[in-house]
Structures are given as structure tokens and as C-alpha cells.
Amino acid sequence: MADGWRQIWSDFRNSLSGKPSNPDSDRTVEPPESADNHATIASGPPIATASPEPPGSDPAAAESMPDDSGQLTESPPSEAESTADSDQAQPAPARRPTLGQYVASIFAITTIPAALVFFTSDYFADMALPSPPAPNVVATFEGGQITLEDIESHLNVLSSSTSSPGPMSQEALLETVEDLISDQLILRWAANRKPEADESFQHAIKHINENLNLESFADQLHTERISISESSIRDYYDKNKTRYEGRRFTEVRDEIRRTLVAEQEPAFVEDYLEKLRTSGSITRSFDLLDVPAPSQEELETYYRQNIDQFKLPRRAIADELEFSASQFGPKAQQEAASALLSIQGGATFQATAERYSKARFSSRAEVPEGSKNPDWDKNVFALVPGELASVFQAGGSYYVVRLQEVMPAGAKSLVEVRPTIMTTVRAQKEQQWFAENGEKTLFTIKGQRYSLRDFYKEYEEASLRDQFEGAEGLKRLADALIDRMLLVSDTYDKLLDVANKPLADETRLRLLRQMMEQEEVDDRIDVTDEQIQAFYSDNRDRLVSPPMSRIRYVRIGLGSSEADASRARERSDEAYRKLTGAVPGSDFASVAQEYSEDVETASKGGEFPGWIGESGDPLGELMSHPFHEAIQDMEPGKVGKPFELGGSIYIVEVTERTSPQQLILDEAKPFIEEYLTNQQHRSMADELQRRQLQEAKVQLYPQVLEKYLTRAASREQPPSP
């Protein structure tokens, strides 16, 4: 039965949602989530946003995705979509990814009564399921078992880390069984791997436990340590009645208490720390953090020894129109020739580019020799400045190019690269300094020694170089570490580590899972250039850069009450009337300066300094991108209607929008590599868990869960009238 575990589990879950068993169905691989799924904006967006579907794209194409072979297949609705209308679904405690990635699909769970009706049938009768060794045993594996009591204990641990656990749902029960089986697979792996011998693992576990204790301490501050009197809460309410207009004291009491706690917290923590510092018997030798600065001679020596890093090839400065065969098809060469005739007749590259919107236009682009196709270099570098090349082919495109100038090969001067060299040499000197002085004591707390090497390890692992630069920055970091260690020691004295042990054990399992997948899966992934090329060839039409927009806007905050929001809407309507000509003599710049609450952009007439658009990842999961969705259909040059988003009202005018452009292979390569990496990860992780399940001889007893759910449902049924 171990080989049939996966199908029994899938059948059991399907039965709860009233779906038939389908053992032969193939999985559809979903596209990976993009780590860069956000707006690409030059200097920060008006609000934080995520990346949407490209406007104007084919909806059918958006709903399809490459399968394991790189071909496009229709993707099924996601679980979130299939359950969006279920008002009866119970919230499950937060859980880590487990066998849900291994099981072919995880279906939504319908209401308990409907599931029980299905279970009263003889659905499992023909499966000849073995009897459990005891009535409370849900699953067995080599060397152990999982019981209903284990499930409840596990749920209690997870519920303790969430603010509103709610009652246990069917989905939570099923996911918990997955969690516990997955935990056993991880522990079997760890028993052979013995990660506790790794210093990095020990270090990570130490920090995890410390952070859990500090979080408990912070919770105590808000619930026990900082005292807020009832009279203080009432007094705050009376003084701020306009903020809480329409809300009774009892409705806002807890909110006010949290506000007052937050106001007192900084002073309370500082006083608390000062007491710990006084009793901590701290000694400091911070002169050890005075790392000698790089000398001019050291900078010059590094520059001479690494001159190859700073060499520059010849660079062509050119105007260019690229006619891609993927965009223009067999007419690419003909269209390029037509564009060349227009330019030879006196038209500018800019004007010609506007006629051929699908062509990729670059003005005075700096192109290093060797960065493009060799045929491009051969044709362009043979020109003299000012010369217009005949149409030529390079790779899959035809080009019209005018060479403006050629910048000779050379090397950047020391002055140009001094900041880069300074950073590199300073880091080298730091490493040498801390290595030579690593055993010296930086500080002590209650006699406990903390070496310079210990400090530098924290500094490097946490990537704190940018936040704590130079000797003074290192000393501030050392003081912060002392405060942290004082608080951590205090939490141990208060036995918070004992209270947090179940959650710490749970977190340790998560870390072990990451280690297992890193070593058994991620380190073995190999995406080749041949695979990337094949994927690009099969999916070229989908690999386009999204359109980008320049905007100017007015932002008006909605405030914290309905009265504030009403006034904000009145102001936005007034501003919109002025912008659309209802009030003569108003232009966008003056309206932005009068109404917009974004001081920086308002002073510039509402102009946003950058392009707004998608991440540029054409294979990333299409997610909601509220701000871009709101402006993507606006016609350039016209003021859009006000819309509300993120606690503000926006009035936006799109001043310019680019057209989608076909990505060449080099541009698409990072996205393809990420997609194929995730694809291999899923496949190899599935195979790893399949192998582990077989080796562990996992046996599931669905009938025990059925009876448990039946009893739970009967307890929750309201009494008959």
C-alpha cells in the first residue's frame, strides 16, 4: 500500500469536495512565481504595486503557459479562484509548504455536511484499506505513527503563532496530516545528514530561538509590561473625538490602548535596557574596530594590478532601427529597406520610428564592441562617423543604423574608478584586520567574552556593511549587539525559551526542509544554454517587454475618518473639474501644486520622475497590479477620472506610453532560466518526496479521519428545535 499512498490521499481529499477519483490525470505545471513581480519604476512609485497582465495582450495567451516540454498548455483555475466564492471556508492556521507540493492537486473543501453525505457511501469499500493499529492512528511509517492527538497538538502550536486561529477546519486537519508526514520524512533525512554538526546550522538555530524569545518579550510589552490606565484611554478618546467621530468608546478602546502603548514603548524599552546595561558588567574594547583606511598607494597598487577590470572596448555611438523577423515576419527586410529610403530622403530616425511602431528604436545608443551579434559589429564599425549603413541582417533582425562616432578602446582612469576601488580595498583590509585580531576580546557581558571574530561573523552574515560603514558605524553595531544580547539573556532568565520550545521545534523543521531541498534538489539543478534556446524558439511570441508609461498625477489622502474621506472626495472632484476644463485657466501643473499632497511631485507640476510599468518578466505569474491596472487603459494626453487606491485618491494623466517590444534572446534569458529552474525544482522535489515516501513505507488510514470528522460535525450541529 505504500506505493498507493499518493492516490489514496488524493482520492480522500477529492471525496471531501465531492469530486471523483482520477488517478490517470496529468498534472499541469503552473508557472513559477517571479521574485521580481513589481512595477519597474525609475525612482520609486507613488504607491507600492505588483505586476499586471500587459494591456492589450491576448487574454487567451495570458491564460496559457509552457508545460514541461516548453510548449503552451491551458492552465487550470487556481485553488484561490476555485474557492473565492466559498463563504463557509474556515481559516486554517499558517503552515509551511509541505506535501501539498507533492500531491498532484489540492482541492477546496466544501461544507462538513456535504462531505459526510459523500462519506456515508461505500467510496472506500473497494480499496480494501488495512485497519489501523489503533482507533486513533491516522498514518504509520517505518519506526513510528501519527495519531489524532498529534494532529491536535500540532494545530495548537501553529495556532499559538497566529493572532486569530479560529476553529479547526477540514482543510486544517488534512493539511496538518501532510505536515506531520512531511516532518517525519525530513527527520529521517536529518538523521542521516546530521546537520547539527554544521556550524552554520547551529548559528541559524541559535538566532531563530533568540528571535522567538524577543518576539515573546515584545508581546509582553504590549500586553503586560506597559501599563495604560483606563482613565488615560478615556482621556485620549475625549481629546480626539473628531478622529473617532461616529464610533463609541467601547468600539475604539483597544485601538486607543495600542496607540498609547506604541507611544510609551520607545521610552520604556530604553529605560529597561539601561537597567540591564547597569547590571550587565559590560566592558568594551571598541578601539579594535578602528580599521586603518586604505592609503593612496594601496589604491594605486590595486588599480595597476587589476587594470584589465577597467579596460573599455571600442564603442559605437549610433542611431538604430531594428526590424525583428518575429515582429515583421517575412516583410522585415522590406520594411527596413523602406525605412532606410525615408531616412535617406531627409526623415529623422525619430520620425521614422513613429511610422514603424513595432521596430525597436535607439537614439545615440552606446554599443561596446562584442556586446551584439558579430554581424552587427562587422557592418557598423566599418562605417565612418555620420555614415548611414545599408540594410543588413544580424541574427534574427534587419537593421538600419547611422554611426555617430566611435569611442576608442582604453581604460577608465583611477579617478573614475576610485570609489569602486576604495570599497573593494577597504573590504579587503577589514577582512585582513579582523582575521589578524579575531581572537581579541571586543566586549564582555557579565564575564561572557565576545571576540572580534564573533562580531565580524555577525556583520558579514547580516550584510550590514551599508548600514554601519566605517569605524563609527561598527561601534554603533557593536552597541546594538550588546543590547540584543542583554535582552536575549533576560528572556532566558524569564524562561521564555521553555514556553517557546514547541514553536522553536517547528521552526527547526522548516530550516531542515530548506536544507534538504537545497542539497537534494537545488544544488542539482542544471539549466543548459541549449534548453534556454529551445524554450526561446518555442515561445518567442510571448517574450515581449511590456509597455511603459510616463505620468503626472495629483494625490489626495482619504484621511482616517469618513468625514476626512468626504472632504477628500470633494477636493478631488474640484481638482478634476479644473483639469478637464470645467474651470477655465487651470493647467495640470498649477492644479497639482494646489491640491496634491505629494510635496515632491507637486512642486514639479505632478510629474513623476520615471517610467511606470511591469517588471519586464514575461513569464512571471500575472498578479494584481492595482496602480498600473488603473492607468493602463488611459489615453495619453487625457486626464483620467479620479480613482481610490491605498488610502488616497489619484488623478492621473498619462503623458507618454511605449509600445511592447519583442525581447531578443539575451534579454529573455534571465526569465527563461528562472522559469526552467523552477520547473526542474518542482519535478525533482516531487521525485525526492516520492522516493522518501516509499523508503519510509508510509501508510495512510483515511477511515480514521472520516470518523473524526463525523464526530466533529455531530458536535457542531445545532440542536433540533
LINSULCOR-V753948 format. One record per backbone hydrogen bond with DSSP energy under -0.5 kcal/mol. NH is the residue of the N-H (numbers start at 1). CO is the residue of the C=O. Records with the same first field share a line. If there is no record, write none. Layout:
# LINSULCOR-V753948
NH = CO + CO
This chain:
# LINSULCOR-V753948
5 = 2
8 = 4
9 = 5
10 = 6
11 = 7
12 = 8
13 = 9
14 = 10
15 = 11
16 = 12
17 = 13 + 14
18 = 15
19 = 14
25 = 22
29 = 27
37 = 34
38 = 36
39 = 49
40 = 613 + 614
41 = 39
42 = 611
44 = 41
51 = 37
57 = 54
62 = 58
63 = 59
64 = 61
65 = 73
67 = 71
70 = 67
73 = 65
75 = 63
82 = 78
83 = 79
84 = 81
86 = 83
87 = 85
89 = 86
101 = 98
102 = 99
103 = 99
107 = 105
110 = 16 + 108
115 = 111
116 = 112
117 = 113
118 = 114
119 = 115
120 = 116
121 = 118
125 = 122
126 = 122
127 = 124
128 = 125
129 = 124
137 = 134
138 = 136 + 146
139 = 146
140 = 699
141 = 144
142 = 696
144 = 141
146 = 139
148 = 136
151 = 147
152 = 148
153 = 149
154 = 150
155 = 151
156 = 152
157 = 153
158 = 154
159 = 155
160 = 156
161 = 157 + 158
162 = 159
173 = 169
174 = 170
175 = 171
176 = 172
177 = 173
178 = 174
179 = 175
180 = 176
181 = 177
182 = 178
183 = 179
184 = 180
185 = 181
186 = 182
187 = 183
188 = 184
189 = 185
190 = 186
191 = 187
192 = 188 + 189
193 = 189
194 = 190
197 = 194
198 = 195
202 = 198
203 = 199
204 = 200
205 = 201
206 = 202
207 = 203
208 = 204
209 = 205
210 = 206
211 = 207
212 = 208
213 = 209
214 = 210
215 = 211
216 = 212
217 = 213
218 = 214
219 = 215
220 = 216
221 = 217
222 = 218
223 = 219
224 = 220
225 = 220
226 = 221
227 = 225
229 = 227
233 = 229
234 = 230
235 = 231
236 = 232
237 = 233
238 = 234
239 = 235
240 = 236 + 237
241 = 238
243 = 240
244 = 240
245 = 242
247 = 244
251 = 248
252 = 248 + 249
253 = 249
256 = 252
257 = 253
258 = 254
259 = 255
260 = 256
261 = 257
262 = 258
263 = 259
264 = 260
265 = 261
266 = 262
268 = 264
269 = 265
270 = 266
271 = 267
272 = 268
273 = 269
274 = 270
275 = 271
276 = 272
277 = 273
278 = 274
279 = 275
280 = 276 + 277
282 = 277
283 = 444
285 = 442
288 = 285
289 = 286
290 = 287
291 = 289
299 = 295
300 = 296
301 = 297
302 = 298
303 = 299
304 = 300
305 = 301
306 = 302
307 = 304
309 = 306
310 = 306 + 307
311 = 308
312 = 410
315 = 407
316 = 367
317 = 405
318 = 316 + 365
319 = 402
320 = 362
321 = 400
322 = 360
323 = 321 + 398
324 = 322
325 = 396
327 = 324
328 = 324
329 = 325
331 = 328
332 = 329
335 = 331
336 = 332
337 = 333
338 = 334
339 = 335
340 = 336
341 = 337
342 = 338
343 = 339
344 = 340
345 = 341
346 = 343
347 = 342
352 = 348
353 = 349
354 = 350
355 = 351 + 352
356 = 352
357 = 355
359 = 356
360 = 322
361 = 359
362 = 320
364 = 362
365 = 318
367 = 316 + 365
368 = 366
369 = 314
371 = 368
376 = 373
377 = 373
378 = 374
379 = 375
380 = 376
381 = 377
383 = 380
386 = 403
387 = 384
389 = 387 + 401
392 = 399
394 = 397
397 = 394
398 = 323
399 = 392
400 = 321
402 = 319
403 = 387
404 = 317
405 = 317
407 = 315
408 = 406
410 = 312
412 = 310
417 = 413
418 = 414
421 = 417
422 = 418
423 = 419
424 = 420
425 = 421
426 = 422
427 = 423
428 = 424
429 = 425
430 = 426
431 = 427
432 = 428
433 = 429
434 = 430
435 = 431
436 = 432
437 = 433
440 = 437
442 = 440 + 450
443 = 450
444 = 283
445 = 448
446 = 280
447 = 281
448 = 445
450 = 443
452 = 440
453 = 438
455 = 451
456 = 452
457 = 453
458 = 454
459 = 455
460 = 456
461 = 457
462 = 458
463 = 460
464 = 459
468 = 464
473 = 469
474 = 470
475 = 471
476 = 472
477 = 473
478 = 474
479 = 475
480 = 476
481 = 477
482 = 478
483 = 479
484 = 480
485 = 481
486 = 482
487 = 483
488 = 484
489 = 485
490 = 486
491 = 487
492 = 488
493 = 489
494 = 490
495 = 492
496 = 491
499 = 495
500 = 496
501 = 498
504 = 500
505 = 501
506 = 502
507 = 503
508 = 504
509 = 505
510 = 506
511 = 507
512 = 508
513 = 509
514 = 510
515 = 511
516 = 512
517 = 513
518 = 514
519 = 515
520 = 516
521 = 517
522 = 517
523 = 518
524 = 521
525 = 522
528 = 526
532 = 528
533 = 529
534 = 530
535 = 531
536 = 532
537 = 533
538 = 534
539 = 535
542 = 539
543 = 539 + 540
544 = 542
545 = 661
549 = 612
550 = 656
552 = 653
553 = 606
554 = 651
556 = 649
558 = 647
565 = 561
566 = 562
567 = 563
568 = 564
569 = 565
570 = 566
571 = 567
572 = 568
573 = 569
574 = 570
575 = 571
576 = 572
577 = 573
578 = 574
579 = 575
580 = 576
581 = 578
582 = 577
583 = 577
584 = 582
586 = 583
591 = 587
592 = 588
593 = 589
594 = 590
595 = 591
596 = 592
597 = 555
599 = 597
602 = 598
603 = 599
604 = 601
605 = 602
606 = 601
607 = 601 + 604
608 = 551
609 = 607
610 = 608
612 = 549
614 = 547
618 = 616
620 = 617
621 = 32
623 = 51 + 621
629 = 625
630 = 626
631 = 627
632 = 628
634 = 631
637 = 654
638 = 635
640 = 652
643 = 650
645 = 648
648 = 645
649 = 556
650 = 643
651 = 554
653 = 552
654 = 638
655 = 550 + 653
656 = 550
658 = 548
661 = 545
663 = 543
667 = 664
668 = 664
669 = 665
671 = 668
672 = 668
673 = 669
674 = 670
675 = 671
676 = 672
677 = 673
678 = 674
679 = 675
680 = 676
681 = 677
682 = 678
683 = 679
684 = 680
685 = 681
686 = 682
687 = 683
688 = 684
689 = 685
690 = 686
691 = 687
692 = 688
693 = 689
694 = 690
695 = 691
696 = 692
697 = 693 + 694
698 = 693
699 = 140
701 = 138
704 = 701
705 = 701
706 = 702
707 = 703
708 = 704
709 = 705
710 = 706
711 = 707
712 = 708
713 = 709
714 = 710
715 = 711
716 = 712
717 = 713
